[in-house]
């Protein structure tokens, strides 16, 4: 059984807090019978830490984390000091043919469901 609320994901009774508050579970997919992929919304997280930008996880039905997505390569320089702004993933979905996909500011990536690695990004049409 899968249940979630706030930042907590429960799989077959095992409680998982994969990201700290105020991140909240916002989407859950079941690409296979033995894997759950979850995306956290991190819009209200003000701190700049690496995990914020890696907000998609795969977990097996025993509640073990299989992978955390690699960071999006999409980043930009922000004036006036030129610091680098990174971005979290805003969307998560399965295509009709079963490909796991994510979106980061209009750039779509296919995700390797076994490893969490990203394909080369393509601009959303």
C-alpha positions as CSV (number, residue, x, y, z in Angstrom):
1,X,0.0,0.0,0.0
2,X,1.2,3.5,-0.8
3,X,0.2,6.6,1.1
4,X,1.6,10.1,1.4
5,X,1.0,13.4,3.0
6,X,3.2,16.5,3.4
7,X,6.8,15.3,3.0
8,X,6.2,11.7,4.2
9,X,5.8,8.7,1.9
10,X,4.6,5.4,3.3
11,X,5.1,2.2,1.4
12,X,3.7,-1.0,2.9
13,X,3.9,0.7,6.3
14,X,7.4,1.9,6.1
15,X,7.7,5.7,6.7
16,X,10.1,7.6,4.4
17,X,11.0,11.3,4.7
18,X,13.1,11.7,1.6
19,X,13.3,15.5,1.7
20,X,13.0,17.9,4.6
21,X,10.1,20.2,5.1
22,X,8.7,22.4,3.6
23,X,9.1,20.1,0.6
24,X,5.9,18.2,0.0
25,X,5.1,15.0,-2.0
26,X,3.4,16.3,-5.2
27,X,3.3,13.4,-7.6
28,X,3.6,9.7,-7.5
29,X,4.0,7.3,-10.5
30,X,4.1,3.5,-10.7
31,X,6.2,2.8,-13.8
32,X,6.5,-0.9,-12.8
33,X,4.9,-3.2,-10.2
34,X,7.9,-3.0,-7.9
35,X,8.8,0.7,-8.1
36,X,7.4,4.0,-7.1
37,X,8.7,7.3,-8.5
38,X,8.0,10.4,-6.4
39,X,8.4,14.1,-7.1
40,X,8.6,16.6,-4.3
41,X,7.5,20.2,-4.7
42,X,10.3,22.4,-3.4
43,X,8.8,25.8,-4.4
44,X,8.7,26.9,-0.7
45,X,12.2,25.7,0.1
46,X,14.4,28.8,0.3
47,X,17.7,27.2,1.2
48,X,20.1,26.4,-1.6
49,X,21.2,22.9,-1.1
50,X,21.9,20.2,-3.7
51,X,19.0,17.9,-2.6
52,X,16.5,20.7,-3.5
53,X,17.5,20.4,-7.1
54,X,17.3,16.6,-7.1
55,X,13.6,16.3,-6.1
56,X,12.7,13.0,-7.8
57,X,13.3,9.6,-6.2
58,X,12.6,6.0,-7.0
59,X,11.7,3.6,-4.2
60,X,11.0,-0.1,-4.3
61,X,8.0,-1.7,-2.6
62,X,10.1,-2.5,0.5
63,X,10.7,1.2,1.0
64,X,14.3,1.2,-0.1
65,X,15.6,4.2,-2.1
66,X,16.8,2.9,-5.5
67,X,18.0,6.3,-6.8
68,X,17.7,10.0,-6.5
69,X,17.6,11.9,-9.8
70,X,20.8,13.6,-11.0
71,X,20.6,17.4,-11.0
72,X,19.2,19.1,-14.1
73,X,22.0,20.5,-16.3
74,X,19.8,23.6,-16.8
75,X,21.2,26.6,-15.0
76,X,21.7,30.2,-15.7
77,X,23.8,33.2,-14.5
78,X,21.8,35.7,-12.5
79,X,22.9,39.4,-12.6
80,X,24.2,41.5,-11.0
81,X,26.7,39.2,-9.3
82,X,26.6,36.4,-11.9
83,X,25.8,33.6,-9.4
84,X,24.6,30.4,-10.9
85,X,20.9,29.5,-10.4
86,X,20.0,25.8,-10.6
87,X,16.4,24.5,-10.9
88,X,14.4,21.7,-9.6
89,X,12.1,19.5,-11.7
90,X,8.5,20.9,-12.0
91,X,6.8,17.9,-13.7
92,X,7.0,14.1,-13.8
93,X,5.0,11.8,-16.2
94,X,5.0,8.6,-18.2
95,X,4.7,8.7,-21.9
96,X,2.2,6.5,-23.7
97,X,5.1,4.1,-24.5
98,X,6.1,4.0,-20.8
99,X,9.1,6.4,-20.8
100,X,9.7,8.2,-17.5
101,X,10.0,12.0,-18.2
102,X,10.7,15.1,-16.2
103,X,10.6,18.8,-17.0
104,X,12.8,21.7,-15.7
105,X,11.8,25.1,-16.9
106,X,10.6,24.0,-20.3
107,X,13.4,21.5,-20.9
108,X,12.2,17.9,-21.0
109,X,14.4,14.9,-20.1
110,X,13.9,11.2,-20.3
111,X,14.9,9.5,-17.1
112,X,16.5,6.1,-17.0
113,X,14.1,4.3,-14.7
114,X,16.9,2.0,-13.5
115,X,19.4,4.7,-12.6
116,X,17.8,8.1,-12.4
117,X,20.2,9.4,-15.1
118,X,18.9,12.0,-17.6
119,X,18.9,12.0,-21.3
120,X,19.9,15.0,-23.3
121,X,17.3,17.6,-22.7
122,X,14.9,18.9,-25.4
123,X,13.0,22.1,-25.4
124,X,9.3,21.5,-24.8
125,X,7.1,22.1,-27.9
